[in-house]
Amino acid sequence: MIQFDNVGLRYGDGPEVLRDVTFTLPSGSFHFLTGASGAGKSSLMRLMYLGLRPTRGTLSIFGRALDEISRRELPAIRRQIGVVFQNFRLLDHLSAIDNVALPLRLSGVHEVDIRSHVTELLDWVGLGAYLDALPATLSGGQQQRIAIARSVINRPRLLLADEPTGNVDDTIGTRLLYLFEELNKLGTTVVIATHSETMIARFAHPRLHLDSGQLRLLPALEAKG
Amino acid sequence: MTRSRDLPLARDASARFLAWLIALTVFLGTLAWTASAVLADWATVWERGLTGSLTIQLTPDLSGMGAAGADGADAATFERRVTAVLAVLSAEPGIDAVHRLDDAETASLLDPWLDAGMLEELPLPALLDVTVADAGSLDLVGLERRLTMADPGTTLDTHQAWLSDLRDIVQAAQWLALTVMLLVGGAGLIAVVFAVRAGLAIHHHVIELLHLMGATDLYLARQFQSHVLHLSVRGAVAGLVSALAVMGLLYWFAVPSTQGLLPTLVISPVMVAGMVAVPMVVCLLASLTARWIVLRSVSILP
């Protein structure tokens, strides 16, 4: 699914924020990405959702090395990746339903099909009554669920979530992680960046741990139910 | 579900001024095109009227001012001079017909410049309108010499100098119109470039997000293209309507006062084609420019 081989990343002429990162995520796996603030979690996520290119090393996604993928092919690959951004990045001028519909529209799905799909999903995340609401009128938790709905509407092969529980209380955070587990059971590869050790402790999944730009693969913590 | 655009371009300040600039571009472009077409039509009318024709003028003897060419002995002398000239013309090969303008026709030619009272007092020249059968076979130099020998007060006007000046003026006016069209068109396109660049800068976060979600460069370009096309069509319609209104006012006020001086104004297919083509070309160029600018800009995204 995703393979990093001695990947390094630096911004401009600055120091390397990721060094010699090597790991493989099998298809259908579930990993937490952990590490202290500034350890490079967001940079690693950006590499995985193809928002950046590594400055060295080889990154392969869906079985193909990034260097060998033409720019013309990249949008189709990106449409197979669902991303929940740390600050949601919802479009303020679009309603909840239009925000969630974006990936479908980018994929060229017919408008008639879009409404039924999006309505069903927003119902499922408990926002069926807020279809036409603008993000600014919704709470942080509701915005987060819209962001999550948008990331999964296209049935992505890879789901990346950057601190998805950072702005919600423990109850909602736990519910969201159960949602990600459900998606994982349907075959989606999931990577969740978080610094919440308590959250990770509730779910038994292996961890990619970043420490000063270097990555270690750690086993799952003992699940606490 | 109301389909909203992914990029809120309609809210940008540039959306307001771009439509106005496109309107101005179409307004000036349409006027310039129409002016050029009208001049070309008039030149054709004048040229058609003058090619293959000569005008011979016999000026009356002004020494006995007050009676010359009008009555008495002077009138008889003047008629003899005219008869001598007509005899030369009738013997000339290559001349199809000779028409002597009567006093009323001659007066009507002078009417725009001189009032009726002055026309009655002034001695009028004899004007002979000569139709040439074959302009190439006529010996104009020889004809002029023979006419001068028959009557030294005869002048031969082949209209060539005037036609040449007319062609030069029309050509210069057409170049001027083309230059105006290119300048206003260029200014309009520069406005499109700035508006699109402003839109790209204002919405770069949204553009980056759409790019990361899998939007193709073409998808992003189409958002701007359709936005610019929408504004351009609005502006072009306003510009065209304004230009038509100005042309209508000019026609309404100018035609009565120029009757006799200028050929009748006819709406030609070239004029209509221009009125249709100028707004369409402006809209097309504006939308293609927007597309090109966006494609160039987003190509640097990873």
Interface residues (C-beta under 8 A of the other chain):
Chain A: Y49 L50 G51 L52 R53 R71 P75 A76 I77 R78 R79 Q80 I81 V83 R89 L91 H93 L94 S95 I97 D98 A101 L102 P103 R105 L106 S107 E111 I114 R115 L131
Chain B: M1 R3 S4 D6 P8 R11 H205 V206 L209 L210 H211 L212 M213 G214 A215 T216 Y219 S299 P302
